[in-house]
Amino acid sequence: MEQTKKRILIIDDDSVVLSVISELVSFLGYDVKVTTEGLDGIDLLHRETFDLVIVDMIMPQVGRLALSKVIRQESPQIPILAISGYYDKLVDTVQTPDVDAILPKPVVLETLKATLNDMFAKERI
């Protein structure tokens, strides 16, 4: 029996970054859905099932880190991987309950692969 691909939602307001990360995640064998709007991402989470969310740490419409907080409140079982071009400034300020892992932009394939493998290996309680 064929194993179902893990579904990953990627939310980033920069369409170029979104395209690159989407290609990387697809290359790694995951089923990917994308949006450039934080509120659209929340709507997608209400309508569809995802195994993980990759979200930009700073999104318009919802403010700094607010999107990950909303996702955590509404879907606490879904692991959240935050990404940011301001990684060095934000890594120490991220609340552990709001995200499961953080990666800097630009995202490197091998680091992304290792992070996703680690996140899927852990079970959220």
N, C-alpha and C positions, 0 to 999 in steps of 0.2 A: 504494500500500500504506500502511495506517495505521501510524504509529509507536507502539510500545508505550510506555505511560506509565512513567516512572521510579517505582520503589517505594521508599517511605521508611518506616522504622520509627521511631516516636517513643516514647521512654521517659521518663516523668516521674511522680513519686509524687503530685503534686498533680493530682487529676482535673479541676479547673476549668482549670488551666493547660494540661493535656493536651488538653482539649476545644477551647480557643481556638486552640492551635497547630495541632491537627489540622484545624480549619476553615480556617485560613489556608493551610496547605500544600495542602489539597484544592482551595481556591479558586484556587491557583496552577497547578492542573492535574496534580498528582501523585496517585498511588495511595498511600493511607496505611493503616498498621496501627499500633495503639497498645497500650501496656500501662503500668500503674502500678507494676509490679514489675520490678526489675532482673534478677532471676534468670529471670523469664518472658521478658524481652527476649533474654537469652542463648539460651534454649531456642528462641525463634522464629528466631533467627539460624542455629541448627543445622538447623532444619526447612524454612526458606523462604529465598528469594533476595531481597535488598534492594540497592538502588543507593546508599543513604545512610542513616545513623542520626543522629537528633537525640536527644541524651541530656542529662538534667539533670546538672549537675556534682556535686551532692551528693544521693545516693540512700541511703535506708535499706537494710539488709541487706548492702550491699557497701562502704559507706564512701566517704569523700571521693575523688572522681575514679577510684576503683577500677574502676567499670564501664567507663569508656572505655579503661582499660588492658587489661581482659579482652577487650573487643571488638577492640582493636588487635592483641592477641596471637593471637586465634582467627580473625580475619577482616581481615588487614592490608590487603586491597584495598579495603575499604569505607570511604569518607570518613565522618568523624565531626564533626558540628556540636554543640558543647557549648553549653548555655544555663544561665544562673544568675541568681538574684535577688541573689547576692553577687558579681556581676561585678567591681565595683571592688576588692574584697578579693582575688579569686582570679586575675584576669587575668594578673598578673605571676608567679604560681606554677605556671601550667599548663605542663607539659612539651610542647614542640612535637610530639614523636612520638606523643603520646597523643590529640591532637585536631587537626583541620585548620582549625577556625575556632571562635570563641566569640562568642555574642551575649548581651546582657543581657536579663533579664526586666524589664518586659513586652516581648515581642517585637513589633516594628513591621513591618507588612506589607512596606513598600518595602525595608527593610533585610534582611528575611528573603529576599525575592525576589532582591535583588542578591547576597546571600551564596550562596544555592543556585545561582544562575546561574554565579557564579565557581567554586564547588566542582565543578560538573559540567563546566565548561570545562577544568579541570585533570585530567590523567591521573595516577593514582597509579602509581608504579613499584614 
